[in-house]
Amino acid sequence: MRVLRDRPQRRSRSTQRLAPGRMPKYILLIGGPGAGKGTQAQVLREKLGLPQVASGDLFRDNLKRETPLGRQAKQYMDRGELVPDDVTVAMIRERLRQPDAARGAVLDGFPRTIPQAQALDALLAEFGGRVDVVLYVQVDEAVLLERLAGRWVCRGPQQHTYHMLFNPPRVPGVCDIDGTALYQRDDDTAEVQARRIRVFFEQTSPLIDFYRQRGDLVEINGEQPISAVAADLLAAVEGMTAV
């Protein structure tokens, strides 16, 4: 496990918050597209008994249910504008108020910027908590591109998915199950995925430095087997939340 050494002293929690042993535990998971963050978030959820709170899921749920926050977000999205941070924070606040999040949550997809991180600090303080540990699943850009750009889909009704490296078809270009031709979606091409990866690193590098300077960041080698990554993540959570 790759854990930063000589971390700055972590900030203590306010004595005005919940009594020791009852403070909610908030874990932030960061990783580039293709880093396996979604898979690892499920592992953390199951092992720690904490819900996964993913900003993307919250948006989809609020839009689908046409909640006041969903309608508000849709107004910006229909105009091609970014949804303001306060709307996203309000969605997360509502989710953290649910009974299953009383003990904390695994946060995924938010924050992406330093102002968002500061807004998250203020939000978690409302619940008597703070970001306990930031887990950064680190994968090289070339490896991320290899993982993302190798996906192909069949033209059959079930759209079976293959990966040219990890799950190739028995016959190149042909679905094993229904015999239809395989094709690559426009958003799966190497060019599109390379741009997606580049944007991630450009946006999140300042955020990673922000949490590193606070002493909250633990870097995990995401190029290991899934089980090894999961073990390192759980060990990091245990080590950091015990401080």
Backbone as numpy.savetxt, mean C-alpha at the origin, in Angstrom:
# Nx Ny Nz CAx CAy CAz Cx Cy Cz
16.70 -9.59 6.86 15.85 -8.39 6.86 16.73 -7.16 6.86
16.36 -6.20 6.08 17.15 -4.98 5.97 16.52 -3.92 6.87
17.06 -3.76 8.04 16.55 -2.77 8.99 17.55 -1.65 9.12
17.09 -0.42 9.05 17.99 0.71 9.17 18.67 0.72 10.53
19.93 0.99 10.54 20.69 1.09 11.78 20.81 2.55 12.21
21.12 2.73 13.46 21.32 4.08 14.00 20.11 4.97 13.71
18.92 4.44 13.96 17.71 5.23 13.74 17.64 6.37 14.75
17.13 7.53 14.33 16.91 8.60 15.29 15.96 8.12 16.38
16.04 8.71 17.54 15.15 8.32 18.63 13.71 8.60 18.25
12.86 7.60 18.45 11.46 7.74 18.07 10.73 8.62 19.06
9.78 9.37 18.53 9.01 10.28 19.37 8.10 9.48 20.29
8.00 9.92 21.53 7.11 9.24 22.46 5.68 9.67 22.22
4.73 8.81 22.62 3.33 9.16 22.47 2.92 10.14 23.56
1.90 10.89 23.28 1.40 11.84 24.26 0.80 11.11 25.46
1.06 11.63 26.65 0.51 11.01 27.85 -0.99 11.25 27.97
-1.53 12.12 27.12 -2.96 12.40 27.16 -3.76 11.42 26.30
-3.07 10.51 25.62 -3.76 9.56 24.77 -4.18 8.36 25.59
-4.57 7.30 24.91 -5.10 6.14 25.60 -4.08 5.55 26.56
-4.56 4.86 27.58 -3.67 4.25 28.57 -2.80 3.20 27.91
-1.57 2.96 28.43 -0.67 1.95 27.88 -1.39 0.62 27.74
-1.12 -0.05 26.59 -1.75 -1.33 26.33 -3.07 -1.20 25.58
-3.60 0.00 25.51 -4.88 0.20 24.82 -4.73 1.12 23.62
-3.52 1.54 23.32 -3.32 2.44 22.19 -3.48 1.67 20.88
-4.19 2.24 19.92 -4.32 1.56 18.63 -2.97 1.50 17.93
-2.80 0.49 17.12 -1.55 0.26 16.41 -1.77 0.57 14.93
-1.02 1.53 14.39 -1.17 1.91 13.00 0.14 1.62 12.25
0.02 0.79 11.24 1.17 0.36 10.45 0.99 0.87 9.03
2.01 1.54 8.51 1.95 2.09 7.16 2.80 1.22 6.24
2.21 0.81 5.12 2.89 -0.06 4.16 3.12 0.71 2.87
4.38 0.76 2.45 4.77 1.47 1.22 5.50 0.50 0.30
5.20 0.58 -0.97 5.89 -0.26 -1.95 5.49 0.15 -3.35
6.41 0.04 -4.28 6.11 0.42 -5.65 5.14 -0.55 -6.31
4.61 -0.17 -7.47 3.73 -1.08 -8.20 4.50 -2.34 -8.58
3.93 -3.49 -8.24 4.62 -4.74 -8.52 5.48 -5.24 -7.38
5.51 -4.51 -6.26 6.34 -4.91 -5.12 5.68 -6.00 -4.28
4.43 -6.32 -4.55 3.73 -7.34 -3.77 3.10 -6.79 -2.51
2.88 -5.49 -2.50 2.35 -4.83 -1.30 0.96 -5.35 -0.94
0.12 -5.58 -1.94 -1.22 -6.06 -1.66 -1.22 -7.42 -1.00
-0.36 -8.30 -1.49 -0.25 -9.63 -0.89 0.22 -9.54 0.54
1.22 -8.72 0.78 1.78 -8.60 2.13 0.80 -7.91 3.08
0.00 -6.99 2.57 -1.00 -6.34 3.42 -2.00 -7.37 3.93
-2.36 -8.33 3.09 -3.27 -9.39 3.52 -2.64 -10.26 4.60
-1.33 -10.53 4.46 -0.62 -11.32 5.48 -0.64 -10.58 6.82
-0.33 -9.29 6.79 -0.31 -8.50 8.02 -1.70 -8.46 8.64
-2.70 -8.30 7.81 -4.08 -8.26 8.31 -4.44 -9.55 9.05
-4.08 -10.67 8.44 -4.43 -11.96 9.03 -3.62 -12.25 10.29
-2.33 -11.95 10.26 -1.46 -12.28 11.38 -1.66 -11.34 12.57
-1.94 -10.07 12.29 -2.05 -9.08 13.36 -3.49 -8.83 13.80
-4.45 -9.31 13.01 -5.85 -9.08 13.36 -6.26 -7.63 13.18
-5.61 -6.93 12.26 -5.93 -5.53 11.99 -6.48 -5.41 10.57
-7.47 -4.55 10.34 -8.00 -4.39 8.99 -7.02 -3.66 8.09
-7.08 -3.97 6.81 -6.32 -3.23 5.81 -7.16 -2.05 5.36
-6.62 -0.86 5.50 -7.33 0.35 5.07 -6.57 0.92 3.88
-7.06 0.62 2.69 -6.41 1.04 1.45 -7.20 2.19 0.84
-6.51 3.27 0.56 -7.20 4.47 0.05 -7.93 4.18 -1.25
-7.34 3.35 -2.12 -8.00 3.03 -3.39 -9.32 2.31 -3.16
-9.32 1.37 -2.21 -10.55 0.64 -1.89 -11.62 1.59 -1.33
-11.17 2.54 -0.49 -12.11 3.49 0.10 -12.77 4.35 -0.98
-11.98 4.77 -1.96 -12.54 5.57 -3.05 -13.58 4.76 -3.82
-13.21 3.53 -4.18 -14.14 2.71 -4.95 -15.42 2.43 -4.17
-15.28 2.17 -2.87 -16.46 1.88 -2.05 -17.36 3.10 -1.93
-16.78 4.26 -1.68 -17.59 5.47 -1.53 -18.25 5.88 -2.84
-17.55 5.68 -3.95 -18.14 5.99 -5.25 -19.27 5.02 -5.56
-19.08 3.75 -5.28 -20.10 2.74 -5.55 -21.35 2.97 -4.73
-21.16 3.33 -3.45 -22.31 3.54 -2.56 -22.89 4.94 -2.69
-22.23 5.78 -3.46 -22.67 7.16 -3.67 -22.86 7.89 -2.35
-21.87 7.76 -1.48 -21.91 8.47 -0.21 -21.65 9.96 -0.46
-21.94 10.81 0.53 -21.62 12.24 0.35 -20.15 12.46 -0.01
-19.23 11.72 0.63 -17.81 11.87 0.29 -17.53 11.34 -1.11
-18.21 10.26 -1.48 -18.03 9.72 -2.82 -18.50 10.68 -3.89
-19.65 11.32 -3.65 -20.17 12.30 -4.61 -19.24 13.51 -4.69
-18.70 13.89 -3.54 -17.78 15.03 -3.52 -16.52 14.70 -4.32
-15.99 13.49 -4.12 -14.79 13.08 -4.85 -15.07 12.99 -6.35
-16.24 12.50 -6.70 -16.58 12.33 -8.12 -16.63 13.66 -8.85
-17.04 14.72 -8.17 -17.08 16.04 -8.80 -15.69 16.44 -9.28
-14.68 16.19 -8.45 -13.31 16.52 -8.85 -12.82 15.59 -9.95
-13.12 14.30 -9.81 -12.66 13.32 -10.79 -13.28 13.57 -12.15
-14.55 13.94 -12.18 -15.22 14.22 -13.46 -14.61 15.42 -14.17
-14.03 16.33 -13.40 -13.36 17.49 -13.99 -11.91 17.22 -14.31
-11.46 16.01 -14.02 -10.07 15.66 -14.27 -9.11 16.25 -13.26
-9.64 16.60 -12.08 -8.80 17.20 -11.04 -8.49 16.19 -9.95
-7.40 16.44 -9.22 -7.06 15.60 -8.09 -8.04 15.82 -6.95
-8.41 14.74 -6.30 -9.29 14.86 -5.14 -8.50 15.48 -3.99
-9.00 16.54 -3.35 -8.26 17.18 -2.26 -7.96 16.21 -1.12
-6.86 16.46 -0.45 -6.44 15.58 0.64 -7.49 15.49 1.74
-8.20 16.60 2.00 -9.14 16.57 3.11 -10.30 15.60 2.85
-10.62 15.37 1.58 -11.66 14.40 1.25 -11.16 12.99 1.52
-9.93 12.71 1.11 -9.34 11.39 1.36 -9.20 11.14 2.86
-8.73 12.15 3.59 -8.59 12.02 5.04 -9.95 11.74 5.69
-10.99 12.41 5.20 -12.33 12.19 5.76 -12.79 10.75 5.53
-12.45 10.19 4.36 -12.80 8.79 4.09 -12.07 7.85 5.04
-10.79 8.13 5.27 -10.01 7.30 6.19 -10.54 7.44 7.61
-10.92 8.65 8.00 -11.48 8.87 9.34 -12.73 8.02 9.54
-13.62 8.03 8.56 -14.85 7.24 8.67 -14.53 5.75 8.80
-13.53 5.31 8.03 -13.17 3.88 8.09 -12.58 3.51 9.45
-11.74 4.38 10.00 -11.11 4.08 11.29 -12.10 4.13 12.45
-13.25 4.72 12.22 -14.29 4.76 13.25 -15.04 3.43 13.36
-14.85 2.55 12.38 -15.56 1.27 12.40 -15.01 0.39 13.52
-15.86 -0.44 14.12 -15.44 -1.26 15.27 -14.21 -2.13 15.02
-14.06 -2.65 13.79 -12.94 -3.55 13.54 -11.60 -2.83 13.52
-11.63 -1.48 13.46 -10.40 -0.70 13.45 -10.07 -0.09 14.81
-10.79 -0.52 15.85 -10.57 0.04 17.18 -9.16 -0.23 17.69
-8.58 -1.35 17.29 -7.23 -1.72 17.73 -6.15 -1.20 16.80
-6.55 -0.57 15.69 -5.58 -0.05 14.74 -5.87 -0.53 13.34
-4.89 -0.35 12.44 -5.09 -0.71 11.04 -3.77 -0.77 10.31
-3.79 -1.49 9.19 -2.67 -1.49 8.24 -3.06 -0.50 7.14
-2.34 0.60 7.04 -2.67 1.67 6.10 -1.90 1.48 4.80
-2.61 1.57 3.69 -2.03 1.24 2.39 -2.49 2.28 1.36
-1.54 2.92 0.69 -1.88 3.85 -0.40 -1.95 5.31 0.00
-1.91 5.59 1.26 -1.94 6.97 1.76 -1.15 7.00 3.06
-0.22 7.95 3.19 0.04 9.12 2.37 1.00 8.83 1.22
1.06 9.78 0.29 2.02 9.73 -0.82 2.94 10.94 -0.81
2.58 11.97 -0.04 3.38 13.19 0.04 3.58 13.56 1.50
4.52 14.46 1.76 4.77 14.90 3.12 3.57 15.64 3.71
2.91 16.57 2.99 1.71 17.19 3.55 0.63 16.15 3.91
0.49 15.12 3.10 -0.46 14.06 3.43 -0.03 13.31 4.69
1.27 13.09 4.85 1.77 12.42 6.05 1.47 13.25 7.29
1.62 14.56 7.17 1.31 15.43 8.31 -0.18 15.43 8.62
-1.01 15.37 7.57 -2.46 15.28 7.78 -2.82 13.96 8.43
-2.11 12.90 8.06 -2.36 11.59 8.67 -1.98 11.60 10.14
-0.88 12.26 10.48 -0.48 12.37 11.89 -1.60 12.99 12.71
-2.17 14.09 12.19 -3.24 14.77 12.92 -4.47 13.87 13.04
-4.77 13.12 11.98 -5.93 12.23 12.01 -5.75 11.12 13.03
-4.60 10.47 13.02 -4.38 9.35 13.94 -4.36 9.83 15.39
-3.92 11.07 15.61 -3.93 11.61 16.97 -5.36 11.70 17.50
-6.33 11.89 16.61 -7.73 11.94 17.04 -8.16 10.61 17.66
-7.51 9.52 17.22 -7.85 8.19 17.71 -6.88 7.72 18.80
-6.05 8.64 19.29 -5.10 8.29 20.33 -3.91 7.51 19.84
-3.59 7.62 18.58 -2.48 6.84 18.02 -1.54 7.66 17.17
-0.63 6.99 16.54 0.34 7.58 15.63 0.80 6.49 14.68
1.59 6.83 13.70 2.20 5.83 12.82 3.26 5.10 13.64
3.01 3.84 13.94 3.95 3.07 14.77 5.18 2.64 13.99
4.97 2.23 12.74 6.09 1.78 11.92 5.71 1.94 10.45
6.69 2.32 9.65 6.51 2.45 8.20 7.32 1.35 7.54
6.65 0.42 6.90 7.30 -0.71 6.24 7.44 -0.41 4.75
8.68 -0.31 4.29 8.94 -0.01 2.88 9.43 -1.28 2.21
8.59 -1.87 1.37 8.95 -3.07 0.62 9.76 -2.62 -0.59
11.06 -2.79 -0.50 11.98 -2.21 -1.48 12.31 -3.21 -2.58
12.04 -2.81 -3.82 12.32 -3.65 -4.99 12.95 -2.75 -6.06
14.00 -3.23 -6.70 14.68 -2.47 -7.73 13.74 -2.16 -8.90
13.95 -1.00 -9.53 13.08 -0.59 -10.63 13.04 -1.62 -11.75
14.20 -2.19 -12.09 14.25 -3.17 -13.18 13.44 -4.41 -12.84
13.47 -4.82 -11.58 12.70 -6.00 -11.15 11.21 -5.69 -11.19
10.82 -4.49 -10.76 9.42 -4.10 -10.82 8.90 -4.14 -12.25
9.70 -3.61 -13.17 9.28 -3.60 -14.57 9.14 -5.02 -15.11
10.07 -5.88 -14.74 10.01 -7.27 -15.16 8.73 -7.95 -14.68
8.36 -7.64 -13.46 7.14 -8.23 -12.89 5.89 -7.70 -13.56
5.85 -6.39 -13.84 4.63 -5.77 -14.32 4.41 -5.92 -15.83
5.50 -5.90 -16.60 5.35 -5.88 -18.05 5.21 -7.27 -18.66
5.24 -8.31 -17.85 5.16 -9.67 -18.39 3.76 -10.26 -18.40
2.75 -9.48 -18.04 1.40 -10.02 -17.92 0.67 -10.01 -19.26
0.07 -11.15 -19.58 -0.75 -11.30 -20.79 -2.09 -11.90 -20.39
-3.12 -11.61 -21.17 -4.48 -12.04 -20.86 -5.07 -12.72 -22.10
-5.88 -13.76 -21.87 -6.51 -14.42 -23.01 -7.77 -13.66 -23.42
-8.20 -13.91 -24.67 -9.37 -13.21 -25.21 -10.68 -13.94 -24.91
-10.59 -15.02 -24.15 -11.79 -15.75 -23.79 -12.63 -15.00 -22.78
-13.84 -15.47 -22.52 -14.74 -14.75 -21.60 -14.21 -14.65 -20.18
-13.39 -15.61 -19.76 -12.85 -15.58 -18.39 -11.58 -14.75 -18.28
-10.99 -14.40 -19.40 -9.76 -13.58 -19.44 -8.70 -14.12 -18.48
-8.30 -15.35 -18.71 -7.27 -15.98 -17.88 -5.95 -15.23 -18.04
-5.25 -15.08 -16.92 -4.04 -14.26 -16.89 -2.79 -15.13 -16.83
-1.77 -14.70 -17.57 -0.47 -15.39 -17.60 0.64 -14.37 -17.39
1.79 -14.88 -17.01 2.99 -14.05 -16.92 4.11 -14.79 -17.64
4.79 -14.10 -18.53 5.77 -14.75 -19.38 6.94 -15.36 -18.61
7.19 -14.86 -17.38 8.28 -15.41 -16.57 7.78 -16.35 -15.48
6.72 -15.96 -14.80 6.29 -16.68 -13.60 5.15 -17.67 -13.84
4.36 -17.45 -14.90 3.25 -18.35 -15.18 2.99 -18.38 -16.68
3.97 -18.85 -17.47 3.81 -18.82 -18.93 2.85 -19.90 -19.42
2.19 -19.67 -20.55 1.33 -20.71 -21.13 2.18 -21.85 -21.69
1.57 -23.02 -21.81 2.32 -24.16 -22.36 2.70 -23.92 -23.81
1.79 -23.31 -24.56 2.05 -22.96 -25.96 2.11 -21.44 -26.04
3.23 -20.87 -26.50 3.35 -19.41 -26.54 2.18 -18.75 -27.29
1.58 -17.75 -26.65 0.53 -16.98 -27.28 -0.84 -17.60 -27.25
-0.99 -18.77 -26.57 -2.28 -19.47 -26.57 -2.67 -19.82 -25.13
-3.93 -19.56 -24.78 -4.42 -19.87 -23.44 -4.48 -21.37 -23.22
-3.96 -21.84 -22.09 -3.98 -23.26 -21.76 -5.39 -23.79 -21.58
-6.33 -22.94 -21.15 -7.65 -23.39 -20.72 -8.66 -23.39 -21.86
-8.76 -22.26 -22.59 -9.80 -22.20 -23.62 -9.24 -22.07 -25.04
-7.91 -22.03 -25.18 -7.29 -22.04 -26.50 -7.36 -20.72 -27.26
-7.85 -19.66 -26.60 -7.91 -18.37 -27.29 -6.54 -17.69 -27.27
-6.40 -16.70 -28.15 -5.12 -15.99 -28.25 -4.88 -15.10 -27.04
-3.63 -14.95 -26.69 -3.25 -14.04 -25.60 -2.91 -12.67 -26.17
-3.20 -11.66 -25.38 -2.82 -10.30 -25.79 -2.40 -9.52 -24.55
-1.72 -8.40 -24.79 -1.29 -7.55 -23.69 -2.11 -6.27 -23.70
-2.72 -5.97 -22.54 -3.51 -4.77 -22.43 -2.62 -3.54 -22.58
-3.23 -2.45 -23.02 -2.45 -1.23 -23.24 -1.74 -0.77 -21.98
-2.40 -0.93 -20.82 -1.79 -0.45 -19.58 -0.81 -1.46 -18.98
-0.56 -2.57 -19.67 0.42 -3.54 -19.20 1.72 -3.49 -20.00
1.81 -2.62 -20.99 3.01 -2.56 -21.82 4.19 -2.03 -21.00
5.41 -2.35 -21.47 6.61 -1.94 -20.76 6.70 -0.42 -20.65
6.29 0.29 -21.70 6.38 1.75 -21.69 5.48 2.35 -20.62
4.25 1.86 -20.55 3.30 2.39 -19.57 3.75 2.05 -18.15
4.19 0.83 -17.95 4.60 0.41 -16.61 5.88 1.12 -16.17
6.79 1.37 -17.09 8.02 2.09 -16.74 7.69 3.50 -16.26
6.73 4.14 -16.94 6.31 5.48 -16.53 5.64 5.44 -15.15
4.83 4.42 -14.93 4.15 4.26 -13.65 5.16 4.08 -12.52
6.18 3.29 -12.74 7.22 3.05 -11.73 8.00 4.33 -11.46
8.34 5.04 -12.53 9.11 6.28 -12.38 8.35 7.31 -11.56
7.05 7.43 -11.81 6.23 8.37 -11.06 6.20 8.00 -9.58
6.10 6.71 -9.30 6.09 6.27 -7.90 7.34 6.72 -7.17
8.51 6.47 -7.74 9.75 6.83 -7.06 9.91 8.35 -6.94
9.49 9.08 -7.97 9.58 10.54 -7.90 8.69 11.09 -6.79
7.51 10.53 -6.64 6.55 11.04 -5.66 6.89 10.62 -4.23
7.36 9.40 -4.08 7.50 8.85 -2.72 8.89 9.00 -2.12
9.90 9.32 -2.90 11.25 9.47 -2.34 11.29 10.49 -1.20
10.68 11.68 -1.35 10.67 12.62 -0.22 9.93 12.06 0.99
8.85 11.31 0.76 8.08 10.74 1.86 8.90 9.70 2.61
9.63 8.88 1.88 10.48 7.86 2.50 11.56 8.53 3.35
12.16 9.59 2.82 13.18 10.32 3.59 12.56 10.94 4.84
11.33 11.42 4.72 10.63 12.03 5.85 10.49 11.03 6.99
10.03 9.83 6.68 9.85 8.81 7.72 11.19 8.25 8.20
12.18 8.23 7.32 13.51 7.77 7.73 14.09 8.72 8.78
13.95 10.01 8.56 14.48 10.99 9.50 13.75 10.94 10.84
12.48 10.54 10.82 11.72 10.40 12.06 12.06 9.13 12.82
12.75 8.21 12.16 13.10 6.94 12.79 11.99 5.93 12.74
11.00 6.13 11.85 9.86 5.23 11.77 10.00 4.20 10.65
11.00 4.36 9.79 11.09 3.56 8.57 11.89 2.28 8.78
11.34 1.19 8.26 12.06 -0.08 8.18 12.01 -0.54 6.72
13.16 -0.78 6.15 13.23 -1.21 4.76 13.34 -2.73 4.68
12.49 -3.32 3.86 12.42 -4.77 3.71 12.80 -5.12 2.28
13.62 -6.15 2.13 14.02 -6.62 0.80 12.84 -7.33 0.16
12.20 -6.67 -0.78 11.02 -7.22 -1.44 11.32 -8.15 -2.58
12.61 -8.43 -2.83 12.99 -9.34 -3.90 13.17 -10.77 -3.40
12.90 -10.99 -2.12 12.95 -12.31 -1.55 11.67 -13.07 -1.89
11.63 -14.39 -1.61 10.37 -15.12 -1.73 9.30 -14.49 -0.85
8.03 -14.65 -1.25 6.92 -14.02 -0.54 6.93 -14.36 0.94
7.20 -15.61 1.28 7.19 -16.02 2.68 8.28 -15.33 3.48
9.44 -15.10 2.86 10.54 -14.43 3.54 10.23 -12.95 3.76
9.62 -12.33 2.76 9.21 -10.93 2.91 8.21 -10.80 4.05
7.24 -11.71 4.09 6.22 -11.68 5.14 6.85 -11.83 6.52
7.81 -12.75 6.64 8.46 -12.97 7.94 9.22 -11.73 8.38
9.89 -11.07 7.45 10.64 -9.85 7.78 9.70 -8.72 8.18
8.58 -8.60 7.49 7.61 -7.57 7.84 7.07 -7.76 9.25
6.71 -8.98 9.56 6.16 -9.27 10.89 7.20 -9.03 11.97
8.45 -9.41 11.71 9.52 -9.18 12.67 9.75 -7.68 12.88
9.66 -6.92 11.80 9.84 -5.47 11.90 8.73 -4.83 12.73
7.50 -5.29 12.50 6.37 -4.77 13.28 6.57 -5.07 14.75
6.94 -6.29 15.05 7.15 -6.67 16.45 8.25 -5.83 17.09
9.33 -5.62 16.35 10.46 -4.87 16.90 10.16 -3.40 17.12
9.47 -2.79 16.17 9.23 -1.34 16.24 8.08 -0.98 17.17
7.02 -1.79 17.18 5.89 -1.45 18.04 6.16 -1.76 19.48
7.25 -2.50 19.76 7.62 -2.80 21.15 8.37 -1.65 21.79
8.81 -0.67 20.93 9.59 0.45 21.47 8.72 1.35 22.31
